Amino acid sequence: MKKKIFQRDIIAGLSRKKKIIPSKYHYDYQGSKYFEKITKQKEYYPTRKEKEILKRISKKLPKMFKGNLSFCEIGSGAVDKIKILINKNVKFYFPIDISAKFILKASKNLQKKYPRLKIKPVIADYNRPFKIKNFPKTTKVFFFLGSSIGNFHSGDDVKFLKNLSKCIDKKSYLFIGVDLVKKPIIINKAYNDKAGYTAKFSLNLINIINKNFNSGLNIKNFSYIGIYNKKLRSLQGFLISKCKQLFKIGSRYFHLRKDEKIQVEVSNKFTPKSFKSLVKKGNFKTHSYWTDKQKYFSIFLLKR
C-alpha cells in the first residue's frame, strides 16, 4: 500500500458531502484475517456457493484448456479457492494482491501443498493497470473471484474491466465471480453476521488510518451497519460516528457529526443480463457462465 495514494484517496473520500472510504483499504494483514473469518460464517453464502460452482468447473478444466497453464488470481487473499482448480497442467501461479504480508504467507503455505508449482506473488493494487513480468509461454487463465467486481462504485467497475482488458491478451481467459440479486433478508444477514466479524473488518479501517496517519481516532467511537438498497441492487456498509469528532489526515482536519455515516463497503448484485451488459462495456465478451442450484451466485468465463 503506497501511503501517498492512500492519503490522497482518504482525503478525497472524506471531503465529500457523503463521506466514503474505498473498500480496498480494508486489507491490511488484520483486515485480511477478519475477511477470512467472514467467509466461514454460516450467513455468508458467497464463498460457499462460489466453491460449489468451482468444484463443477474443476472437472471441466482439462477439456477446456490444453497444454501448460498459468493461473493468475486477482485479489487472491487466502488463495483457498484456487486449490479447487489446480491440476497437473497448471505450472505457474501468480497471486495478485495489495496486502504483501498476507499474500506472501498464503503463497508459502500453498507451496507446501504443491511443491512443483512455481508460485510468483505480485504485490499490486489491481484497481490500477499492472504488469506481470517474465510471463512464461503458457495459456494464461485469470481469476477474479469472490464477487469483488461488485465492490466498485458507479462507473468504476467498467473502468476496472477496461484497465484489465489491457493486461489480458486475446488468447487469455478470465473467470469472474458474480453475486446475483436475491431476497434482501439473505443479503442483509450475510453482511451483518451474528459473530460480528463484518463489523470488526470494517472497524479495523480506523486502526489502519491511525497507524498510517496518527489521526487520533478512537475505534470505540464508531459502530457498523450493512444495509441492502433494493433499488440500487447494492449492499452498502457504513461506519457510524457515535459522537462529534475532530481528526487529522496529513495537514487536513475533518469533522464528524454524531450519527454521521462513512460508507466503507459497497457490494453490488447483478442479474445475468445486467452483468453481460457490464462485460460488454468493459471490452470483454461472455463466453459462458454457471450458477449454483439456488442461483445465489454465478461464475462467468470471459474473453477479450
N, C-alpha and C positions, 0 to 999 in steps of 0.2 A: 504494500500500500504506500503510494507516494504522498507524503504529508502535505505538500503544496496543493496537489489536486484535491485531496481530501478537504483541506481547509477551504479551498475555493468553492467546492460543492456544498459544504456545510453552510457557509456564509450565504451563498445564493439561495439555498433552500429555506433558511431561517429568515431571510429578508422578505420572503413572500407574505402576502396577506394571510393566506392559508399555508402555514409552515409545513415544511416537508424535509425529510432526510432520506436520501436514496437507500433503498433496502440492501444494496450490495455491501454497504459498510457494516452490516451485522457480523461479517465473517472474519473476526479475528480468531485466535485459537479457541477461546472460551465460547464464542458465538457458534463456531462450527461444532463444538461438542454439544451445546444445547440443541442445535438443529438435529444432530444425530439422535438425541433423545426424543425429540418431537416425532421423528419418523417412525418410532417404535410404539407410539401411543395408539390405543385402540380407536380413538376418534379420528385419527389422521389416516384417512383412506388412500391418499395419492400414492404413497410409496408402496403400499400393499398391492394396490390394483396395478400399478406400473410393473411391478415384479411379476405379477401373474401374466401379463402380456409378454414381457421379455422372455419368460420361460417358453412360451409358444414360439416366439421369433427365433430363439436359440436353436430350435430343432430344424429350422428352415435355412439358417445361415450358410451351411456348407454348400447347399444348392444355389443359393442366391449369389454368393461371391466365390469365385475360383482363384486359386493361386495364393501367394503370400499376402497377408493383410497387415495394415497399420490401423489400430484403433486410436482415435483422438477424442477424448472426452472433455467437453467444455463445461466448466463448473463442476469438476469431478468430485469434490468433497471427500467423503469417506471411501470412495471407489468400490462400494459394496455391490452396486448394480452391475458393473462391468464384469464381475466374476461369473455372472449367469451366462454371459455371451462368449467368453474366451474359449477358443478351441485350438486345435493343433496348427491351424493355418494362420493364427494371429502371432506374428513375430515381433511386433513393436507395439508399445502402448505409450501414448502421450497424454498424461493427465494435465489439464489446464485449469488453473485456479488462482485466485487472488491471495489466498491465505497460505503463505510459504511454509510456515512451521507445520501446519496441519497436513498439507499435501505431501510434504517430504516424509512425514511419519507414516501416512497412509500408503505411500509408494513402497516404503521399506517393508511394511507388513505384507503387501501384495507380492513383493519379490520372493518372500519366503515360501509362498504357496506356488508361485510359478517361477522357479529359478532360471528357466531357459528363456523367459520372456524379457526382452530388452525394454526396460521402463525408463522413459526420459521425461521427467516432470518439467512443465513450462509454467513459470510464475508470471501471470499476466492478468490484466483487467480485460475480460472478454467483451466488455461494453465498447471497447475501442479496437480498431483493427490490430491484429497481431500476426506474427510470422513464426513458423516452426522451421528452425534452421536445419540444414543437412537431412532433409526428408529422404528416407530410403525409397528405392524403386519398388513400390508395392501398391496394391489397391488401397486407397485411403477411405476409411469409414469413420465419419464424425458422429458424435452423440451429444445431444443437448437435452438431458433428461430432467425429471423432477418437476415438470410443469414450470420451469424457470422462465419460459417465454411469456408467461402471464405476469411476471414481476416488473414489466416495463410500464411506464406511464404513457399516456396518449401520444401516438406517433413514434415513440422511441423503439417500439417493437419492430416497426418497418425499417427504421434506421439501422437497428441491430442486424436484421436479416440482410440488408443491403451491404453492410460492412462485412458480414460473414461470407457473403457470396464472393467477395474479393479475395478471401482467404482459401476458398474451396474451388478447385478446378472442375471442369465439366465431366471428368472421369470419376470424380469422388461422389460419395453418398452422405446423406445427413439423416439420422434418426432423431426425432424431436418429440419429447413428452408433452402432452396437451391435456389439461384438466377440462372436463366437459361441464356444461350447465346442468344443474340438478336441483333438488329441493333445497331451499335456503337453510333449513334446520340442519341438514347434513354438513353443509359448508361451515356454518357458524360453530358447530360443535368441534369440527376439525381444527379451527383456528382459535379456539378457547378451551383447550384441553383441561381436564379436571386436575391433572398433576401440576399444571401451571408452567410447563416448560416453554410454551409460546410467549408467555409474559416475561419469563426470565431471559429468553432470547432477545426480545425487543428492548427490555430494560437495560440489557448489557450494553446497548448503544451509549448510554450515559457513561458507563465505565470507559468505553473506548474514547469518547470525546474528552473525558477528564485526563486520560492517560496521554493523549496527543497534545492537548491544549491547556491543561491545568485550569479548566474553566470554573471549578468550584461548585459545579452542580452536585446535588445530592440525590442519589437514586431513590431514597425514601420519599422524595417529594413528587414522585410520579407513579401513575398506575397505567395499566394497559387494557385495551379492549379491541376486539376484532369484530367488524360489522359487515355483513354482506349487503351490498347495494344491488337489488334485483334489477333495477332499471339499467344500470351500467354493467351488469353481469360481472361485478367485481367485489372481492373481499378486500376491505380496507382496514388496516391496523393502525391504531393510534396510541401514542403516549399522551397521557392527560396530566397536566400540571395541577397538583393538589393545592397550590398556594401561589402568591405573587413571587416571581423570581427575577433576579438580575444576574447575568453571567457574561463572560467574555470569551470570544473566539478570536485569536490573534489580537488585532487592535480594535475590534468591533465589539460593542456592547449590545446585548439583546435582552428584551423584557418578555416575560411570560405572565399572562393574567391567570388568576385562579380559574380552573376548568378549561383553559385554552388547550387545544389539541395540536399535536405534531404528527403528521402522517408518516409512518415509518415502514409501512407494508402495503403492497398492492398485489393482488393475485387475481388476475382476470380469467374468466371462464369463457369457453368457446363452444359453439356447435361445429360439427364437421364442415358445414357450409361457410361459416364465418372465418374458420381457420384457413380453409382453402383460399378464400379471398385475401387474407393477410399474406399468405405464402406468395401469391401472385404479385402483390405489391412489393414484396421483398426480393424479387428477382429469382424465385425458386419455382419449381413445378412439383405438384403432388404426384408421387409415383404410386403409392398405396398407403393404407392405414389399417390399424387394428384397434379394437376396443375390448375391454373386459366384459364379462357376461352381464353385468348390471349397467353397462355403458356409463360408468362414472368417469372413466379415463380413456385416453387413446394415445397411440404412438404412430406418428406419421413418418413415412420414408420419403425424403425429398431429393430432387436432383436440380442442378443448375439449369 
